Amino acid sequence: MRPIKSGILAILLLSFFTNCSNKGCTDSKATNYSSSAKKDDGSCIYAAPQVQGIKYRITSVMAHDAFSYNKAFQNIDGNYLLFTKCQLYIGNPQGVHAETGKFAYPENVLLVTPEVKDYTASAASNGYYTDFKFQFGIDPSLNNSKNPSDYAAGSAMGAQTPSMYRGGTDKYTFLLLEGKFDSDGDEVPDKDFKYHVGADKYAKMITEYDSEFQIINNGSVIFDINMNWPYFLAGIDMNSNPSSLSTDATSDKIMENLELAFQKG
């Protein structure tokens, strides 16, 4: 009897381990799908859904060089600079859909930084589009009614470090540029600069991407942008005006360079 019991025990153990080894993710849509799994064990992992629609691919550059923090380079007007922090807001994508007419999404705001290249402007349905444009800064309807406490941590208009919100009459900072510049002509950036530009009057539409495009099969359209950060500072007398934290003449000059800094990819 003992050999028979041992044989039965061996069969049971083999069946147990076989069943265990055949457990896994049985959903072929999961990233860890196992074709050998016979029984689902609840371990399936799914990729984050891809948002389709209107997107930006923003490549940050420094004059003619790839962007890099804390690296000295020569700007368009010959001055030597280095950046320690750059970021800006864009949003309010708008245009015309052939079937449904005009659209605008002022609440769609993105915080652009050199570290991130791909952004989703908005979801979009299939069809033909014309007259596409987007806004530098934050639409006044939001800038005057919202503050970082209205948003979750990590969202574009939520709390940031350094802060992109000043309060007062200007509210949000639309463009933040910080770093060092060469103050004595020896080609070594040695003096700090800090430019924080923001006010309703600086919220401007970027129209050079005004074009026709089509979205089919719930796909996407991607607008390529070269963001030439130092070109915002072209023509700025940095020795005389190393900072600007309000709507002064230096901020006005920086905003005159907006189209110079935003370049088609």
Backbone bond lengths (Angstrom), bond angles and torsions (degrees), N, CA, C in turn:
res aa  C-N    CA-C-N  psi(-1)  N-CA   C-N-CA  omega(-1)  CA-C   N-CA-C  phi
1 M - - - 1.460 - - 1.521 111.90 -
2 R 1.341 115.35 -33.49 1.455 118.29 -177.31 1.527 112.93 -60.39
3 P 1.385 119.71 -44.75 1.464 119.50 178.09 1.516 112.43 -60.59
4 I 1.341 118.21 -34.81 1.464 121.15 -179.55 1.525 109.89 -67.03
5 K 1.371 115.50 -44.14 1.463 119.26 178.71 1.521 111.42 -62.61
6 S 1.320 116.05 -39.37 1.469 120.11 178.91 1.514 110.72 -63.96
7 G 1.336 116.31 -39.04 1.463 120.37 179.80 1.511 111.65 -66.17
8 I 1.338 115.54 -41.79 1.468 119.56 178.57 1.523 110.45 -63.78
9 L 1.345 115.70 -42.08 1.466 120.14 178.85 1.522 111.30 -61.57
10 A 1.331 116.97 -40.41 1.466 121.19 179.30 1.516 110.86 -63.82
11 I 1.343 115.90 -41.15 1.468 120.27 179.71 1.524 110.41 -64.60
12 L 1.342 116.04 -43.02 1.464 119.89 179.47 1.528 111.64 -63.30
13 L 1.333 115.42 -42.96 1.466 119.35 178.52 1.517 111.54 -63.51
14 L 1.334 117.05 -41.59 1.462 121.40 178.97 1.515 110.59 -62.86
15 S 1.342 115.66 -42.52 1.462 120.17 178.99 1.515 111.07 -63.63
16 F 1.354 115.84 -39.93 1.466 120.48 -179.49 1.520 111.39 -62.80
17 F 1.344 115.68 -49.33 1.468 119.70 -178.14 1.522 111.64 -68.89
18 T 1.333 117.11 -31.99 1.461 120.31 178.05 1.518 110.32 -66.21
19 N 1.340 115.97 -43.70 1.455 120.21 179.15 1.524 111.04 -64.49
20 C 1.347 115.93 -40.03 1.469 119.66 178.90 1.520 111.02 -63.93
21 S 1.327 115.68 -41.99 1.461 119.40 -177.21 1.516 111.92 -71.85
22 N 1.330 118.14 -17.27 1.458 121.43 -179.36 1.521 112.43 -94.93
23 K 1.333 117.37 6.45 1.454 120.64 175.91 1.528 109.75 -87.50
24 G 1.318 114.89 148.80 1.457 120.20 179.16 1.507 109.90 167.69
25 C 1.326 117.05 -162.27 1.461 121.75 178.85 1.522 109.23 -86.26
26 T 1.318 116.68 121.84 1.471 120.87 -177.16 1.524 112.93 -104.68
27 D 1.334 117.71 4.57 1.465 120.84 -179.95 1.525 109.32 -92.40
28 S 1.328 116.33 115.65 1.467 120.66 -176.65 1.525 112.73 -66.38
29 K 1.327 118.11 -14.07 1.461 121.07 178.95 1.528 111.99 -82.89
30 A 1.324 116.58 -11.76 1.464 120.74 -178.39 1.522 111.02 -81.58
31 T 1.327 116.13 155.12 1.467 120.35 -179.11 1.523 112.04 -73.98
32 N 1.338 117.16 -21.38 1.473 120.46 179.71 1.534 112.01 -111.93
33 Y 1.336 115.42 31.13 1.473 120.39 178.25 1.529 110.68 -57.61
34 S 1.338 115.96 135.90 1.466 122.06 178.28 1.524 109.44 -116.80
35 S 1.321 116.14 117.21 1.471 120.23 -179.16 1.522 112.03 -69.90
36 S 1.324 117.18 -19.12 1.467 120.53 -178.90 1.524 112.65 -91.52
37 A 1.336 116.83 -9.98 1.462 119.78 -179.29 1.519 110.54 -72.46
38 K 1.322 116.28 133.70 1.457 122.25 178.31 1.527 111.83 -101.88
39 K 1.317 116.00 -23.15 1.457 120.62 -178.10 1.521 109.51 -134.25
40 D 1.326 115.31 129.47 1.462 119.29 -178.75 1.527 110.25 -73.31
41 D 1.340 115.36 133.28 1.464 119.77 -178.55 1.532 112.94 -109.04
42 G 1.328 115.95 13.03 1.463 119.80 177.67 1.510 115.07 77.12
43 S 1.320 117.56 16.13 1.468 120.76 -175.49 1.525 113.46 -96.89
44 C 1.324 118.09 5.05 1.472 120.75 -174.30 1.530 111.50 -59.89
45 I 1.331 115.29 138.46 1.460 122.84 177.98 1.523 107.83 -120.37
46 Y 1.336 116.21 133.89 1.458 120.79 -176.38 1.525 110.05 -118.08
47 A 1.314 115.21 140.42 1.463 120.33 177.72 1.521 109.38 -68.41
48 A 1.323 115.75 149.13 1.462 119.65 176.96 1.523 109.15 -62.74
49 P 1.328 117.43 139.39 1.466 119.29 -178.60 1.521 111.26 -63.39
50 Q 1.310 116.94 140.82 1.453 122.19 177.93 1.527 109.79 -85.44
51 V 1.327 116.46 123.00 1.454 120.33 178.79 1.522 108.71 -78.46
52 Q 1.311 116.00 123.70 1.457 120.39 179.56 1.528 109.03 -94.78
53 G 1.321 116.34 165.11 1.455 119.97 176.46 1.510 112.20 131.45
54 I 1.339 116.71 -137.63 1.460 123.12 -176.17 1.526 108.82 -96.69
55 K 1.319 115.92 125.32 1.465 120.51 -175.22 1.527 111.03 -130.45
56 Y 1.326 114.90 158.53 1.460 122.23 172.93 1.523 108.87 -118.22
57 R 1.314 115.33 139.42 1.464 120.61 168.33 1.522 106.10 -115.54
58 I 1.323 116.54 106.03 1.461 122.08 -171.18 1.525 109.84 -107.95
59 T 1.327 115.23 114.81 1.461 121.57 179.00 1.524 109.10 -100.79
60 S 1.313 117.07 118.66 1.464 121.17 -179.24 1.525 110.67 -84.90
61 V 1.328 115.59 133.69 1.464 121.13 179.32 1.524 109.44 -134.71
62 M 1.343 115.43 162.42 1.462 123.19 175.85 1.523 106.91 -121.84
63 A 1.333 115.65 98.19 1.464 120.11 -174.29 1.525 108.63 58.26
64 H 1.337 118.39 -107.01 1.469 120.89 -179.35 1.526 112.44 -108.95
65 D 1.332 117.17 8.30 1.462 120.99 -176.54 1.521 111.12 -110.88
66 A 1.336 115.74 159.09 1.457 120.60 171.40 1.522 108.84 -63.62
67 F 1.326 116.46 147.18 1.459 119.92 -176.42 1.523 111.35 -71.87
68 S 1.331 114.80 139.57 1.461 120.57 175.10 1.524 108.22 -155.74
69 Y 1.327 116.85 130.46 1.460 119.96 174.88 1.531 110.45 -69.47
70 N 1.341 114.67 150.99 1.469 122.63 174.47 1.527 113.16 59.17
71 K 1.324 116.67 28.93 1.462 121.61 177.20 1.525 108.71 -121.18
72 A 1.321 117.19 123.68 1.457 121.23 -178.87 1.525 110.66 -71.38
73 F 1.339 115.61 141.51 1.466 121.50 177.89 1.523 108.00 -152.80
74 Q 1.328 115.82 165.30 1.459 121.10 -179.17 1.522 109.48 -100.27
75 N 1.321 116.52 124.53 1.454 121.42 -178.67 1.528 111.07 -79.23
76 I 1.322 116.47 176.00 1.455 123.54 -175.32 1.528 112.03 -59.21
77 D 1.343 117.94 -29.48 1.462 120.68 -179.54 1.523 113.05 -99.34
78 G 1.340 117.25 13.87 1.455 121.54 172.27 1.511 116.08 94.07
79 N 1.328 118.32 -9.59 1.459 120.10 -178.93 1.529 110.49 -79.41
80 Y 1.322 115.47 147.81 1.468 120.51 177.78 1.530 109.46 -94.81
81 L 1.335 115.19 127.88 1.454 122.37 -176.78 1.518 110.21 -129.28
82 L 1.317 115.16 164.58 1.467 121.40 161.21 1.520 107.19 -145.13
83 F 1.324 116.02 145.90 1.459 121.69 -179.27 1.524 110.59 -101.71
84 T 1.333 115.17 142.71 1.465 120.72 170.74 1.527 111.34 -113.86
85 K 1.346 117.37 -20.49 1.465 120.72 177.18 1.518 110.32 -160.15
86 C 1.333 116.15 132.74 1.464 122.29 175.92 1.524 108.62 -141.06
87 Q 1.302 117.60 133.63 1.461 120.84 170.29 1.522 109.29 -164.59
88 L 1.326 115.21 154.48 1.455 120.77 -179.50 1.522 109.93 -153.97
89 Y 1.336 114.13 163.77 1.461 120.74 177.83 1.525 111.15 -103.97
90 I 1.329 115.53 139.64 1.458 122.13 164.47 1.524 107.13 -132.68
91 G 1.321 116.30 162.19 1.459 118.89 179.78 1.509 112.09 176.77
92 N 1.333 114.73 -159.34 1.460 123.00 177.03 1.524 113.25 50.00
93 P 1.346 118.85 53.47 1.469 119.48 176.15 1.525 109.90 -64.13
94 Q 1.317 116.32 138.98 1.462 119.62 -178.37 1.516 111.18 -153.57
95 G 1.311 114.62 161.07 1.456 120.74 -178.43 1.512 110.18 174.41
96 V 1.337 115.81 -155.25 1.459 121.65 -178.28 1.520 109.03 -131.59
97 H 1.336 115.90 126.72 1.465 121.97 173.60 1.521 107.46 -94.92
98 A 1.328 117.25 134.70 1.463 121.79 -173.09 1.526 112.76 -57.04
99 E 1.322 117.78 -31.52 1.463 120.53 -176.29 1.525 113.62 -101.56
100 T 1.315 116.89 -38.09 1.472 119.28 -174.22 1.521 113.77 -101.52
101 G 1.336 117.86 -6.74 1.451 120.79 176.04 1.518 114.45 88.79
102 K 1.328 115.76 -156.24 1.460 121.27 -174.62 1.531 111.46 -67.78
103 F 1.327 114.51 147.74 1.457 120.27 174.17 1.522 109.03 -140.73
104 A 1.315 116.14 151.53 1.464 122.44 175.78 1.518 107.91 -155.25
105 Y 1.332 115.57 139.30 1.462 120.99 -178.61 1.529 109.70 -128.16
106 P 1.345 117.40 74.92 1.472 119.61 -177.54 1.521 113.33 -62.52
107 E 1.342 116.85 -22.11 1.471 119.88 -179.38 1.521 112.58 -80.04
108 N 1.335 117.64 -10.59 1.470 121.09 178.87 1.524 108.98 -83.77
109 V 1.319 116.69 100.62 1.465 122.75 -175.31 1.522 109.32 -120.23
110 L 1.325 116.33 137.03 1.460 122.36 179.22 1.524 109.74 -122.65
111 L 1.318 116.39 138.07 1.466 121.65 172.83 1.524 107.40 -98.44
112 V 1.314 116.51 112.24 1.467 122.58 -175.47 1.522 109.53 -93.43
113 T 1.335 115.84 129.77 1.461 122.16 176.33 1.526 108.84 -133.30
114 P 1.328 118.38 156.43 1.470 120.06 178.65 1.523 113.53 -62.06
115 E 1.334 117.12 -23.09 1.463 120.30 -176.50 1.519 112.94 -73.36
116 V 1.332 117.76 -21.16 1.465 122.15 -175.73 1.522 109.18 -115.45
117 K 1.321 116.37 136.99 1.456 121.00 -176.30 1.526 113.23 -108.63
118 D 1.328 118.26 -37.37 1.464 121.51 -172.96 1.523 111.25 -106.97
119 Y 1.348 115.54 131.35 1.459 122.67 -178.18 1.524 109.55 -136.03
120 T 1.330 116.76 146.07 1.460 121.87 174.02 1.516 108.68 -103.58
121 A 1.336 116.43 118.43 1.461 121.13 -179.10 1.520 111.11 -75.41
122 S 1.341 116.36 -46.84 1.462 120.90 179.61 1.515 109.39 -169.64
123 A 1.320 114.92 156.94 1.460 119.43 169.02 1.523 107.74 -69.63
124 A 1.312 117.01 156.98 1.461 120.12 -178.81 1.518 109.60 -153.69
125 S 1.315 116.04 140.25 1.458 120.90 179.35 1.524 110.03 -82.03
126 N 1.320 115.91 166.03 1.462 120.79 178.34 1.528 110.38 -63.09
127 G 1.317 116.10 151.53 1.454 120.41 175.15 1.513 112.99 138.73
128 Y 1.339 114.62 -175.10 1.463 122.06 179.98 1.529 109.80 -95.18
129 Y 1.330 115.28 140.32 1.457 121.63 -179.11 1.529 109.73 -127.67
130 T 1.325 115.10 146.43 1.467 121.08 174.79 1.532 108.75 -138.19
131 D 1.337 114.84 167.63 1.470 122.57 173.13 1.528 113.31 57.05
132 F 1.330 116.71 38.95 1.467 118.79 -179.14 1.524 110.93 -74.96
133 K 1.316 115.88 139.51 1.464 122.66 175.23 1.518 108.20 -157.27
134 F 1.327 115.32 167.60 1.459 120.06 177.23 1.517 108.62 -146.10
135 Q 1.311 116.02 171.82 1.462 121.28 -169.91 1.526 111.92 -111.54
136 F 1.323 115.36 135.75 1.462 120.03 166.08 1.516 107.39 -80.50
137 G 1.335 116.83 134.75 1.451 120.28 -179.50 1.517 111.97 90.03
138 I 1.308 115.80 -160.10 1.462 123.06 -178.41 1.519 108.42 -120.06
139 D 1.324 116.12 133.64 1.458 120.37 -179.02 1.534 110.20 -56.97
140 P 1.345 117.93 137.46 1.466 120.48 -178.32 1.525 114.23 -53.55
141 S 1.337 117.51 -30.47 1.465 119.79 179.57 1.522 111.70 -61.67
142 L 1.328 116.98 -30.92 1.466 121.60 176.02 1.521 111.51 -89.82
143 N 1.328 116.04 -42.85 1.461 120.57 -174.66 1.524 111.66 -58.14
144 N 1.333 116.39 -32.26 1.460 120.33 -176.77 1.523 114.20 -96.54
145 S 1.320 117.16 -0.77 1.465 119.02 -177.27 1.524 113.88 -124.32
146 K 1.346 117.71 -9.44 1.457 120.81 -175.50 1.528 110.97 -125.02
147 N 1.335 114.94 158.90 1.459 121.64 171.86 1.523 107.82 -145.90
148 P 1.332 118.62 169.99 1.473 120.17 -173.99 1.527 115.02 -55.57
149 S 1.332 118.33 -27.57 1.465 119.97 -179.20 1.525 112.56 -68.91
150 D 1.326 117.06 -14.33 1.466 120.80 178.29 1.521 112.56 -81.74
151 Y 1.329 117.34 -5.14 1.463 121.02 -173.59 1.525 110.78 -126.57
152 A 1.317 114.00 153.37 1.464 120.09 178.26 1.523 110.16 -69.89
153 A 1.314 115.73 153.46 1.464 120.51 175.91 1.519 109.71 -59.15
154 G 1.315 116.09 136.72 1.454 120.69 179.81 1.506 114.40 93.64
155 S 1.332 118.30 -13.30 1.460 120.21 177.22 1.523 109.47 -79.37
156 A 1.326 116.12 160.69 1.466 120.76 -173.39 1.527 112.76 -57.41
157 M 1.333 117.05 -41.95 1.459 120.61 -177.21 1.525 112.66 -97.44
158 G 1.326 117.09 7.94 1.455 121.39 175.48 1.519 111.21 -80.53
159 A 1.316 116.25 -170.99 1.465 121.07 -179.00 1.524 110.78 -63.21
160 Q 1.320 116.56 136.39 1.464 123.03 -178.86 1.525 109.56 -128.91
161 T 1.328 115.54 159.58 1.462 121.88 172.81 1.522 108.64 -128.08
162 P 1.334 119.71 115.59 1.463 126.10 -5.04 1.522 111.18 -67.40
163 S 1.320 115.90 162.46 1.457 120.91 -175.25 1.525 111.26 -63.92
164 M 1.328 115.43 140.19 1.465 121.52 173.63 1.526 110.39 -106.12
165 Y 1.320 116.59 19.21 1.467 120.57 -178.87 1.522 109.44 -132.02
166 R 1.337 115.29 127.35 1.463 120.39 -178.49 1.516 112.88 -108.86
167 G 1.341 116.76 -19.28 1.455 119.89 -174.85 1.517 110.63 73.96
168 G 1.316 117.10 -154.11 1.454 120.66 179.56 1.516 111.63 61.09
169 T 1.314 116.24 -145.39 1.463 120.56 -179.04 1.522 112.57 -84.28
170 D 1.333 117.30 -23.04 1.464 120.16 -176.29 1.525 112.79 -86.83
171 K 1.323 117.90 -25.68 1.473 123.61 179.05 1.526 111.24 63.76
172 Y 1.335 117.07 -112.25 1.468 120.92 -175.24 1.527 111.90 -81.01
173 T 1.327 115.47 147.73 1.462 122.59 169.18 1.523 107.70 -83.91
174 F 1.321 117.89 122.85 1.467 121.33 -178.20 1.527 112.09 -83.34
175 L 1.330 116.23 -33.08 1.465 121.85 -176.93 1.520 109.07 -137.97
176 L 1.328 116.36 128.57 1.463 121.84 177.72 1.523 108.68 -124.44
177 L 1.326 115.96 121.63 1.463 122.49 177.39 1.524 108.27 -130.36
178 E 1.317 117.35 122.47 1.459 121.90 178.83 1.522 109.84 -135.96
179 G 1.328 115.85 147.39 1.459 120.23 178.76 1.513 111.40 168.12
180 K 1.332 116.05 -148.42 1.460 122.51 -179.84 1.528 109.86 -133.17
181 F 1.335 115.67 153.61 1.464 121.04 176.38 1.523 109.62 -133.86
182 D 1.330 114.86 160.65 1.464 121.87 179.22 1.527 108.54 -79.29
183 S 1.323 116.95 111.09 1.465 121.00 -175.37 1.521 113.92 -93.62
184 D 1.353 117.48 -12.26 1.466 118.90 -173.94 1.527 113.81 -128.66
185 G 1.333 117.94 11.39 1.457 121.05 173.58 1.506 116.12 79.34
186 D 1.332 118.55 14.78 1.468 119.29 -179.92 1.535 112.62 -97.61
187 E 1.347 115.76 11.21 1.467 123.30 176.70 1.528 113.28 70.09
188 V 1.333 116.42 15.44 1.466 121.27 178.15 1.529 108.62 -117.32
189 P 1.325 119.61 115.00 1.467 121.07 176.97 1.528 110.42 -62.11
190 D 1.343 116.17 121.14 1.464 119.53 -172.32 1.524 113.92 -134.76
191 K 1.325 117.96 -4.15 1.460 120.49 -176.94 1.526 109.50 -128.40
192 D 1.328 116.19 138.38 1.468 120.94 -176.15 1.522 111.87 -70.89
193 F 1.342 115.44 144.03 1.463 120.67 165.95 1.522 108.49 -126.42
194 K 1.328 115.35 151.88 1.463 121.75 179.75 1.523 108.42 -150.56
195 Y 1.323 115.89 113.29 1.458 121.55 178.99 1.525 109.16 -123.54
196 H 1.340 115.49 115.78 1.461 122.35 177.50 1.530 106.80 -119.72
197 V 1.313 116.72 105.72 1.461 122.04 -173.38 1.522 109.35 -107.80
198 G 1.322 116.66 129.66 1.453 119.11 177.70 1.509 113.03 -175.59
199 A 1.311 116.60 130.42 1.462 124.81 174.99 1.526 106.14 178.36
200 D 1.316 116.62 156.63 1.467 120.13 -176.92 1.524 112.63 -54.09
201 K 1.335 116.55 -35.75 1.465 118.45 -176.22 1.523 112.34 -67.34
202 Y 1.330 117.30 -16.45 1.466 120.66 -179.54 1.532 112.84 -92.65
203 A 1.322 118.37 -2.12 1.469 120.96 176.25 1.526 108.20 -76.64
204 K 1.331 116.46 105.86 1.464 120.93 -173.29 1.525 111.04 -126.17
205 M 1.332 115.40 145.00 1.457 120.48 178.82 1.527 110.10 -78.57
206 I 1.319 115.71 136.38 1.462 122.72 173.56 1.522 106.43 -95.37
207 T 1.319 116.57 111.24 1.468 120.36 -170.63 1.523 114.18 -109.08
208 E 1.333 118.14 -3.20 1.460 118.41 -175.85 1.519 112.38 -69.79
209 Y 1.328 117.66 -9.81 1.463 120.39 176.61 1.521 110.76 -96.53
210 D 1.336 116.49 10.66 1.459 122.20 177.61 1.526 108.42 -57.82
211 S 1.308 116.56 106.92 1.466 119.30 -174.00 1.513 110.31 -156.63
212 E 1.315 115.21 170.62 1.456 121.46 175.75 1.524 109.14 -98.86
213 F 1.303 115.74 140.53 1.462 119.69 174.99 1.519 109.26 -152.99
214 Q 1.314 115.22 166.68 1.457 121.50 -178.52 1.522 109.92 -130.70
215 I 1.310 115.93 138.96 1.461 121.80 172.29 1.519 108.25 -112.42
216 I 1.324 116.66 124.66 1.462 121.97 179.96 1.520 109.56 -127.68
217 N 1.317 115.24 155.38 1.470 121.94 176.22 1.528 112.16 52.80
218 N 1.334 116.12 38.05 1.471 121.68 178.98 1.528 111.98 55.57
219 G 1.323 115.81 36.21 1.455 121.40 -177.71 1.516 112.89 -90.61
220 S 1.323 115.62 -153.04 1.460 121.66 -175.48 1.522 110.74 -136.41
221 V 1.313 114.92 160.74 1.457 122.10 167.03 1.525 106.44 -124.16
222 I 1.320 116.76 136.91 1.464 121.37 -176.11 1.525 109.55 -117.96
223 F 1.323 116.32 125.64 1.458 121.81 175.03 1.524 108.29 -99.04
224 D 1.321 116.36 121.21 1.464 121.82 179.83 1.525 110.14 -88.24
225 I 1.312 115.50 127.74 1.465 122.25 -178.33 1.523 109.00 -128.81
226 N 1.320 116.42 132.51 1.461 121.25 168.53 1.525 107.66 -98.20
227 M 1.320 116.30 116.33 1.458 120.88 179.98 1.524 108.58 -96.25
228 N 1.339 115.46 103.50 1.460 120.83 -177.14 1.527 108.49 -94.88
229 W 1.317 115.24 83.94 1.462 121.98 -171.68 1.529 114.23 -53.26
230 P 1.328 120.70 -46.34 1.470 118.85 -176.18 1.521 113.79 -67.57
231 Y 1.333 117.74 -18.72 1.462 119.18 -179.50 1.527 111.88 -67.26
232 F 1.337 118.16 -19.10 1.461 119.86 171.69 1.527 110.87 -59.29
233 L 1.338 116.51 -26.99 1.468 121.29 -173.30 1.525 113.12 -99.06
234 A 1.319 117.75 7.18 1.466 120.92 179.55 1.532 109.97 -61.25
235 G 1.321 115.64 130.85 1.453 120.66 177.29 1.516 115.24 80.25
236 I 1.329 117.88 3.66 1.467 120.94 178.96 1.530 109.58 -84.69
237 D 1.332 117.06 127.64 1.465 121.68 174.46 1.526 107.12 -78.83
238 M 1.318 115.88 91.25 1.461 120.16 -171.53 1.521 112.59 -73.00
239 N 1.325 118.35 -27.71 1.464 119.80 175.98 1.523 111.18 -65.35
240 S 1.322 115.93 -40.67 1.467 120.13 -179.66 1.522 112.12 -81.10
241 N 1.344 116.24 -30.91 1.463 121.01 -176.08 1.527 110.10 -133.72
242 P 1.333 117.31 73.38 1.463 119.74 -177.56 1.525 114.20 -76.22
243 S 1.332 117.02 -6.46 1.461 119.33 179.28 1.517 110.22 -148.97
244 S 1.324 114.17 156.75 1.459 121.37 175.03 1.516 107.34 -153.51
245 L 1.315 115.88 116.93 1.460 120.73 -177.78 1.519 110.89 -122.51
246 S 1.320 117.17 20.44 1.457 120.24 -178.41 1.519 109.05 -152.93
247 T 1.313 116.06 -172.01 1.465 120.85 -179.03 1.524 109.64 -89.68
248 D 1.327 116.12 69.12 1.452 120.47 -179.02 1.523 110.29 -105.97
249 A 1.331 116.25 -173.44 1.464 120.80 -177.42 1.520 111.87 -63.41
250 T 1.326 117.39 -33.43 1.467 120.19 178.78 1.523 110.71 -66.44
251 S 1.330 117.18 -43.23 1.465 120.49 176.27 1.520 110.96 -62.17
252 D 1.331 116.63 -39.89 1.469 119.83 177.76 1.523 110.55 -60.37
253 K 1.334 116.88 -42.65 1.465 120.80 -179.86 1.519 110.90 -65.92
254 I 1.323 117.04 -40.97 1.464 120.22 177.64 1.524 110.00 -59.08
255 M 1.327 116.81 -41.30 1.463 120.09 -179.06 1.522 112.32 -71.12
256 E 1.324 117.68 -24.62 1.468 119.81 173.93 1.523 111.15 -64.51
257 N 1.334 116.47 -22.73 1.467 121.56 -179.20 1.527 113.03 -90.32
258 L 1.331 116.98 8.37 1.466 120.84 -174.44 1.525 112.29 -56.38
259 E 1.319 117.12 -49.94 1.467 119.93 -177.81 1.523 111.60 -69.67
260 L 1.324 116.90 -25.10 1.466 120.65 176.36 1.526 110.45 -69.20
261 A 1.325 116.06 -37.68 1.467 120.81 -177.57 1.527 112.56 -77.39
262 F 1.335 117.23 -37.21 1.467 121.73 176.98 1.522 108.82 -86.02
263 Q 1.304 117.24 113.31 1.465 121.44 -177.19 1.523 110.04 -124.88
264 K 1.316 116.12 141.51 1.462 119.76 175.91 1.513 110.35 -64.37
265 G 1.316 115.62 135.68 1.455 120.60 178.83 1.518 112.57 -77.94
